[in-house]
Amino acid sequence: MNNLMGKSALLTGASRGIGSFIVKSLAKEGIKIVCVARSEDKLKEVQKKVEELGGNSQIFPFDLNNISLIPDLIARIKAESGVVDILINNAGIEMYRKYGDYSAQELNSILAVNLHAPMELTRLLLPGMLDRGSGHVINVASLAGCKGVAYNAIYSATKAGMIMWSDGLRQELRGTGVGISTIKPGYISEAGMFHNSGQDAPKLLGTSPPQAVADAVIRAIKGNKAEIIVNKGPIKPLLALNVFTPVFGDSVVRWFGVQELSAKRVE
Ligand SMILES: NC(=O)c1ccc[n+]([C@@H]2O[C@H](COP(=O)([O-])OP(=O)(O)OC[C@H]3O[C@@H](n4cnc5c(N)ncnc54)[C@H](OP(=O)(O)O)[C@@H]3O)[C@@H](O)[C@H]2O)c1
């Protein structure tokens, strides 16, 4: 999808963090943005910023834990905002815990917001995209979906699920005019869940700015990219090595200091 001017994008997690950077990049491309998140106040602030950029947005406060209400949300968006050309599944949550300390409610919530809601939103919006022979789905996953993270294993599972679901669906969509891309960020500076933790990233891994994720989203839509990794250093050889020897992969991750950092984030 090369010319994005006048297209419409539904962005989840639009109220803060990486989402607010994606909002600005979409507005600069002339895309009308349908902003979804729980906080109405923060969404109103985002809407104001879009107006200042000369862009167009609408806000739909919604809690993505409410999977059974997503069809109503989409019906409302279609009635009030019209066609959705691009879906960007960006909202996500993580909770660092020793595994046995997760409550059943926390487990369900991580699965719902990070994986079930993106699948349900896509299920509802894809038929329209296919009818028009044009559309794109962006799934903001994580490098944590490529190598599991200690004390954040449920989050890792949702991101791995997102990556494999996108991989299957991409093959199904071949030749339809509808694309799907996965964005895999590492540690992100300046804004977002890692920045908010107040911890420093392991020196050997470093951080990337949130604008790099927003740039990757635009690049993925325009170039119909299967996946884009957003990370400071080259990580693909290490991920490949981990496929062959996961236990050696565990040692590398420990040596980088990832496990030590994750242990500090346990609540
Ligand atoms: N930051 C990083 O280092 C990093 C690294 C890799 C991947 N990622 C991924 O990047 C994406 C964005 O993360 P971020 O760092 O920007 O996180 P963040 O700052 O914590 O923001 C999360 C966004 O999701 C929304 N959200 C959370 N729970 C929700 C719910 N139940 N219903 C609706 N919206 C909800 C939040 O809005 P409300 O609170 O207003 O609902 C907020 O807009 C996530 O998918 C994350 O997994 C981030």
The ligand as an SDF file (V2000), in Angstrom:
LIG
                    3D

 48 52  0  0  0  0  0  0  0  0999 V2000
    8.4250   -0.4440   25.2550 N   0  0  0  0  0  0  0  0  0  0  0  0
    9.1670   -1.4740   24.8910 C   0  0  0  0  0  0  0  0  0  0  0  0
   10.3550   -1.5550   25.2490 O   0  0  0  0  0  0  0  0  0  0  0  0
    8.5780   -2.5410   23.9970 C   0  0  0  0  0  0  0  0  0  0  0  0
    9.4560   -3.5360   23.5080 C   0  0  0  0  0  0  0  0  0  0  0  0
    8.9320   -4.5360   22.6910 C   0  0  0  0  0  0  0  0  0  0  0  0
    7.5870   -4.5250   22.3520 C   0  0  0  0  0  0  0  0  0  0  0  0
    6.7700   -3.5540   22.8590 N   0  0  0  0  0  0  0  0  0  0  0  0
    5.3510   -3.5930   22.4650 C   0  0  0  0  0  0  0  0  0  0  0  0
    4.9590   -2.3350   21.9600 O   0  0  0  0  0  0  0  0  0  0  0  0
    3.5590   -2.1450   22.2010 C   0  0  0  0  0  0  0  0  0  0  0  0
    3.3540   -0.7860   22.8480 C   0  0  0  0  0  0  0  0  0  0  0  0
    3.9880   -0.8260   24.1210 O   0  0  0  0  0  0  0  0  0  0  0  0
    4.4010    0.4730   24.9580 P   0  0  0  0  0  0  0  0  0  0  0  0
    5.7930    0.2840   25.3970 O   0  0  0  0  0  0  0  0  0  0  0  0
    4.0030    1.7020   24.2430 O   0  0  0  0  0  0  0  0  0  0  0  0
    3.4540    0.2290   26.2320 O   0  0  0  0  0  0  0  0  0  0  0  0
    2.7550    1.2730   27.2110 P   0  0  0  0  0  0  0  0  0  0  0  0
    3.4950    2.5500   27.2610 O   0  0  0  0  0  0  0  0  0  0  0  0
    2.5080    0.5340   28.4700 O   0  0  0  0  0  0  0  0  0  0  0  0
    1.3660    1.5500   26.4630 O   0  0  0  0  0  0  0  0  0  0  0  0
    0.4550    0.5080   26.2900 C   0  0  0  0  0  0  0  0  0  0  0  0
   -0.7250    1.0150   25.4750 C   0  0  0  0  0  0  0  0  0  0  0  0
   -1.7130   -0.0250   25.4410 O   0  0  0  0  0  0  0  0  0  0  0  0
   -2.9440    0.4660   25.9710 C   0  0  0  0  0  0  0  0  0  0  0  0
   -3.6160   -0.5900   26.7400 N   0  0  0  0  0  0  0  0  0  0  0  0
   -3.1260   -1.3040   27.7860 C   0  0  0  0  0  0  0  0  0  0  0  0
   -4.0630   -2.1290   28.2810 N   0  0  0  0  0  0  0  0  0  0  0  0
   -5.1810   -1.9280   27.5340 C   0  0  0  0  0  0  0  0  0  0  0  0
   -6.4950   -2.4470   27.5630 C   0  0  0  0  0  0  0  0  0  0  0  0
   -6.8670   -3.3590   28.4760 N   0  0  0  0  0  0  0  0  0  0  0  0
   -7.3890   -2.0120   26.6500 N   0  0  0  0  0  0  0  0  0  0  0  0
   -7.0480   -1.0780   25.7410 C   0  0  0  0  0  0  0  0  0  0  0  0
   -5.8160   -0.5450   25.6480 N   0  0  0  0  0  0  0  0  0  0  0  0
   -4.9040   -0.9490   26.5470 C   0  0  0  0  0  0  0  0  0  0  0  0
   -2.5340    1.6240   26.8880 C   0  0  0  0  0  0  0  0  0  0  0  0
   -3.5690    2.5790   27.0250 O   0  0  0  0  0  0  0  0  0  0  0  0
   -4.5320    2.7150   28.3050 P   0  0  0  0  0  0  0  0  0  0  0  0
   -3.7280    2.4590   29.5310 O   0  0  0  0  0  0  0  0  0  0  0  0
   -5.0680    4.1120   28.1730 O   0  0  0  0  0  0  0  0  0  0  0  0
   -5.5850    1.6830   28.0800 O   0  0  0  0  0  0  0  0  0  0  0  0
   -1.3660    2.2360   26.1060 C   0  0  0  0  0  0  0  0  0  0  0  0
   -1.8680    3.0980   25.1130 O   0  0  0  0  0  0  0  0  0  0  0  0
    3.1110   -3.3080   23.0860 C   0  0  0  0  0  0  0  0  0  0  0  0
    2.4560   -4.2770   22.3140 O   0  0  0  0  0  0  0  0  0  0  0  0
    4.4150   -3.8640   23.6260 C   0  0  0  0  0  0  0  0  0  0  0  0
    4.3170   -5.2140   23.9360 O   0  0  0  0  0  0  0  0  0  0  0  0
    7.2250   -2.5660   23.6630 C   0  0  0  0  0  0  0  0  0  0  0  0
  1  2  1  0
  2  3  2  0
  2  4  1  0
  4  5  1  0
  4 48  2  0
  5  6  2  0
  6  7  1  0
  7  8  2  0
  8  9  1  0
  8 48  1  0
  9 10  1  0
  9 46  1  0
 10 11  1  0
 11 12  1  0
 11 44  1  0
 12 13  1  0
 13 14  1  0
 14 15  2  0
 14 16  1  0
 14 17  1  0
 17 18  1  0
 18 19  2  0
 18 20  1  0
 18 21  1  0
 21 22  1  0
 22 23  1  0
 23 24  1  0
 23 42  1  0
 24 25  1  0
 25 26  1  0
 25 36  1  0
 26 27  1  0
 26 35  1  0
 27 28  2  0
 28 29  1  0
 29 30  1  0
 29 35  2  0
 30 31  1  0
 30 32  2  0
 32 33  1  0
 33 34  2  0
 34 35  1  0
 36 37  1  0
 36 42  1  0
 37 38  1  0
 38 39  2  0
 38 40  1  0
 38 41  1  0
 42 43  1  0
 44 45  1  0
 44 46  1  0
 46 47  1  0
M  CHG  2   8   1  16  -1
M  END
$$$$
